Amino acid sequence: MSNVQGKKICLALPYSHPDPYIREMRYRTATSIAASLMKRVILHPIKKS
């Protein structure tokens, strides 16, 4: 992520799954990646349900 100035970044990950453990892991992964992006670039979180 060295040259992202002025570029749009979209983070899209699947959340749905029949197994609650898988859903939780997907949520935690998305949260971790979003936090990392927010530290490096401007990221505007958009949540879809």
The first five atom37 places (N, CA, C, CB, O) and aatype in JSON, in Angstrom:
{
  "aatype": [12, 15, 2, 19, 5, 7, 11, 11, 9, 4, 10, 0, 10, 14, 18, 15, 8, 14, 3, 14, 18, 9, 1, 6, 12, 1, 18, 1, 16, 0, 16, 15, 9, 0, 0, 15, 10, 12, 11, 1, 19, 9, 10, 8, 14, 9, 11, 11, 15],
  "atom_mask": [
    [1, 1, 1, 1, 1],
    [1, 1, 1, 1, 1],
    [1, 1, 1, 1, 1],
    [1, 1, 1, 1, 1],
    [1, 1, 1, 1, 1],
    [1, 1, 1, 0, 1],
    [1, 1, 1, 1, 1],
    [1, 1, 1, 1, 1],
    [1, 1, 1, 1, 1],
    [1, 1, 1, 1, 1],
    [1, 1, 1, 1, 1],
    [1, 1, 1, 1, 1],
    [1, 1, 1, 1, 1],
    [1, 1, 1, 1, 1],
    [1, 1, 1, 1, 1],
    [1, 1, 1, 1, 1],
    [1, 1, 1, 1, 1],
    [1, 1, 1, 1, 1],
    [1, 1, 1, 1, 1],
    [1, 1, 1, 1, 1],
    [1, 1, 1, 1, 1],
    [1, 1, 1, 1, 1],
    [1, 1, 1, 1, 1],
    [1, 1, 1, 1, 1],
    [1, 1, 1, 1, 1],
    [1, 1, 1, 1, 1],
    [1, 1, 1, 1, 1],
    [1, 1, 1, 1, 1],
    [1, 1, 1, 1, 1],
    [1, 1, 1, 1, 1],
    [1, 1, 1, 1, 1],
    [1, 1, 1, 1, 1],
    [1, 1, 1, 1, 1],
    [1, 1, 1, 1, 1],
    [1, 1, 1, 1, 1],
    [1, 1, 1, 1, 1],
    [1, 1, 1, 1, 1],
    [1, 1, 1, 1, 1],
    [1, 1, 1, 1, 1],
    [1, 1, 1, 1, 1],
    [1, 1, 1, 1, 1],
    [1, 1, 1, 1, 1],
    [1, 1, 1, 1, 1],
    [1, 1, 1, 1, 1],
    [1, 1, 1, 1, 1],
    [1, 1, 1, 1, 1],
    [1, 1, 1, 1, 1],
    [1, 1, 1, 1, 1],
    [1, 1, 1, 1, 1]
  ],
  "atom_positions": [
    [[0.82, -1.19, 0.0], [0.0, 0.0, 0.0], [0.87, 1.25, 0.0], [-0.94, 0.0, 1.2], [0.64, 2.16, 0.8]],
    [[1.82, 1.3, -0.85], [2.74, 2.43, -0.84], [2.21, 3.66, -1.54], [4.03, 2.02, -1.46], [2.51, 4.78, -1.12]],
    [[1.43, 3.49, -2.6], [0.98, 4.65, -3.36], [-0.54, 4.62, -3.54], [1.67, 4.71, -4.73], [-1.03, 4.35, -4.63]],
    [[-1.27, 4.88, -2.46], [-2.73, 4.83, -2.53], [-3.36, 6.21, -2.45], [-3.26, 3.95, -1.42], [-4.59, 6.33, -2.44]],
    [[-2.54, 7.26, -2.39], [-3.06, 8.61, -2.29], [-3.99, 8.9, -3.46], [-1.91, 9.63, -2.24], [-3.61, 8.72, -4.62]],
    [[-5.19, 9.35, -3.15], [-6.15, 9.72, -4.18], [-6.9, 8.56, -4.8], [0.0, 0.0, 0.0], [-7.7, 8.76, -5.71]],
    [[-6.65, 7.35, -4.34], [-7.34, 6.18, -4.87], [-8.41, 5.73, -3.91], [-6.34, 5.05, -5.14], [-8.3, 5.92, -2.7]],
    [[-9.44, 5.13, -4.44], [-10.51, 4.59, -3.61], [-10.23, 3.12, -3.34], [-11.89, 4.77, -4.29], [-9.85, 2.36, -4.23]],
    [[-10.44, 2.73, -2.09], [-10.24, 1.35, -1.68], [-11.57, 0.81, -1.16], [-9.11, 1.22, -0.61], [-12.2, 1.44, -0.31]],
    [[-11.97, -0.32, -1.65], [-13.21, -0.95, -1.2], [-12.85, -2.29, -0.57], [-14.22, -1.14, -2.39], [-12.21, -3.14, -1.18]],
    [[-13.28, -2.46, 0.66], [-13.04, -3.71, 1.37], [-14.35, -4.49, 1.37], [-12.52, -3.46, 2.83], [-15.33, -4.06, 1.98]],
    [[-14.37, -5.61, 0.71], [-15.59, -6.43, 0.63], [-15.26, -7.85, 1.06], [-16.19, -6.42, -0.81], [-14.38, -8.5, 0.5]],
    [[-15.97, -8.31, 2.07], [-15.77, -9.66, 2.58], [-17.12, -10.3, 2.86], [-14.9, -9.64, 3.86], [-18.06, -9.61, 3.26]],
    [[-17.24, -11.61, 2.65], [-18.52, -12.27, 2.95], [-18.7, -12.41, 4.47], [-18.59, -13.66, 2.27], [-17.76, -12.73, 5.18]],
    [[-19.91, -12.18, 4.93], [-20.21, -12.37, 6.36], [-21.08, -13.6, 6.58], [-20.9, -11.13, 6.93], [-20.91, -14.32, 7.57]],
    [[-22.0, -13.84, 5.68], [-22.98, -14.89, 5.93], [-22.37, -16.29, 5.82], [-24.14, -14.76, 4.97], [-21.53, -16.57, 4.96]],
    [[-22.83, -17.15, 6.71], [-22.42, -18.55, 6.73], [-23.28, -19.25, 7.77], [-20.88, -18.71, 7.04], [-23.6, -18.64, 8.79]],
    [[-23.66, -20.49, 7.55], [-24.5, -21.18, 8.53], [-23.81, -21.39, 9.89], [-24.91, -22.52, 7.98], [-24.48, -21.5, 10.91]],
    [[-22.49, -21.45, 9.89], [-21.74, -21.71, 11.12], [-21.43, -20.38, 11.83], [-20.43, -22.48, 10.8], [-20.75, -19.53, 11.26]],
    [[-21.91, -20.2, 13.07], [-21.66, -18.96, 13.8], [-20.16, -18.66, 14.01], [-22.34, -19.02, 15.15], [-19.75, -17.5, 14.03]],
    [[-19.35, -19.7, 14.15], [-17.92, -19.51, 14.33], [-17.3, -18.88, 13.08], [-17.23, -20.85, 14.64], [-16.49, -17.96, 13.18]],
    [[-17.69, -19.36, 11.92], [-17.18, -18.81, 10.65], [-17.62, -17.35, 10.51], [-17.7, -19.65, 9.43], [-16.82, -16.5, 10.11]],
    [[-18.87, -17.04, 10.85], [-19.34, -15.65, 10.79], [-18.51, -14.76, 11.7], [-20.82, -15.57, 11.19], [-18.13, -13.65, 11.31]],
    [[-18.22, -15.22, 12.9], [-17.42, -14.44, 13.85], [-16.01, -14.22, 13.33], [-17.37, -15.14, 15.22], [-15.48, -13.11, 13.43]],
    [[-15.41, -15.24, 12.77], [-14.05, -15.1, 12.22], [-14.04, -14.13, 11.04], [-13.51, -16.47, 11.79], [-13.1, -13.35, 10.89]],
    [[-15.06, -14.18, 10.21], [-15.14, -13.24, 9.08], [-15.29, -11.8, 9.59], [-16.33, -13.6, 8.16], [-14.68, -10.88, 9.06]],
    [[-16.11, -11.63, 10.62], [-16.29, -10.3, 11.22], [-14.96, -9.79, 11.78], [-17.36, -10.35, 12.33], [-14.58, -8.64, 11.54]],
    [[-14.26, -10.64, 12.52], [-12.99, -10.23, 13.12], [-11.94, -9.92, 12.06], [-12.47, -11.32, 14.06], [-11.15, -8.99, 12.22]],
    [[-11.93, -10.7, 10.98], [-10.99, -10.45, 9.89], [-11.28, -9.11, 9.23], [-11.06, -11.58, 8.85], [-10.36, -8.33, 8.99]],
    [[-12.54, -8.85, 8.94], [-12.92, -7.58, 8.31], [-12.56, -6.4, 9.2], [-14.42, -7.57, 7.99], [-12.07, -5.39, 8.71]],
    [[-12.81, -6.53, 10.5], [-12.51, -5.46, 11.44], [-11.01, -5.2, 11.5], [-13.04, -5.81, 12.83], [-10.58, -4.04, 11.52]],
    [[-10.22, -6.25, 11.52], [-8.77, -6.11, 11.57], [-8.22, -5.44, 10.32], [-8.13, -7.48, 11.76], [-7.38, -4.55, 10.4]],
    [[-8.69, -5.88, 9.17], [-8.22, -5.3, 7.9], [-8.64, -3.84, 7.8], [-8.77, -6.1, 6.7], [-7.85, -2.99, 7.39]],
    [[-9.89, -3.53, 8.18], [-10.37, -2.15, 8.13], [-9.54, -1.25, 9.05], [-11.86, -2.08, 8.52], [-9.2, -0.13, 8.68]],
    [[-9.21, -1.74, 10.25], [-8.4, -0.96, 11.18], [-7.02, -0.69, 10.59], [-8.27, -1.69, 12.53], [-6.48, 0.41, 10.72]],
    [[-6.45, -1.7, 9.96], [-5.13, -1.53, 9.34], [-5.18, -0.5, 8.22], [-4.63, -2.88, 8.8], [-4.28, 0.33, 8.1]],
    [[-6.23, -0.54, 7.41], [-6.38, 0.44, 6.33], [-6.58, 1.84, 6.88], [-7.55, 0.06, 5.43], [-6.05, 2.81, 6.33]],
    [[-7.34, 1.96, 7.95], [-7.6, 3.28, 8.54], [-6.33, 3.92, 9.08], [-8.64, 3.17, 9.65], [-6.22, 5.14, 9.1]],
    [[-5.39, 3.11, 9.51], [-4.12, 3.64, 10.0], [-3.26, 4.18, 8.87], [-3.35, 2.57, 10.76], [-2.45, 5.08, 9.07]],
    [[-3.45, 3.64, 7.68], [-2.58, 3.99, 6.54], [-3.2, 4.99, 5.58], [-2.22, 2.75, 5.78], [-2.5, 5.84, 5.04]],
    [[-4.48, 4.91, 5.38], [-5.17, 5.79, 4.42], [-6.52, 6.19, 5.0], [-5.35, 5.09, 3.02], [-6.94, 5.67, 6.04]],
    [[-7.17, 7.09, 4.34], [-8.51, 7.47, 4.76], [-9.47, 6.4, 4.24], [-8.9, 8.89, 4.23], [-9.55, 6.15, 3.04]],
    [[-10.18, 5.78, 5.15], [-11.15, 4.74, 4.78], [-12.48, 5.13, 5.38], [-10.7, 3.32, 5.28], [-12.58, 5.35, 6.59]],
    [[-13.5, 5.22, 4.56], [-14.84, 5.53, 5.04], [-15.64, 4.24, 5.1], [-15.54, 6.58, 4.13], [-16.06, 3.72, 4.07]],
    [[-15.85, 3.72, 6.3], [-16.56, 2.47, 6.43], [-18.03, 2.59, 5.98], [-16.49, 1.98, 7.86], [-18.73, 3.53, 6.36]],
    [[-18.46, 1.65, 5.19], [-19.86, 1.54, 4.77], [-20.29, 0.14, 5.15], [-20.05, 1.82, 3.23], [-19.7, -0.84, 4.7]],
    [[-21.31, 0.06, 5.97], [-21.79, -1.24, 6.42], [-23.09, -1.55, 5.71], [-21.97, -1.28, 7.95], [-24.01, -0.74, 5.68]],
    [[-23.16, -2.73, 5.14], [-24.39, -3.2, 4.51], [-24.87, -4.4, 5.29], [-24.18, -3.55, 3.01], [-24.08, -5.26, 5.68]],
    [[-26.15, -4.47, 5.5], [-26.67, -5.63, 6.23], [-27.41, -6.57, 5.31], [-27.59, -5.18, 7.35], [-27.92, -7.6, 5.75]]
  ]
}
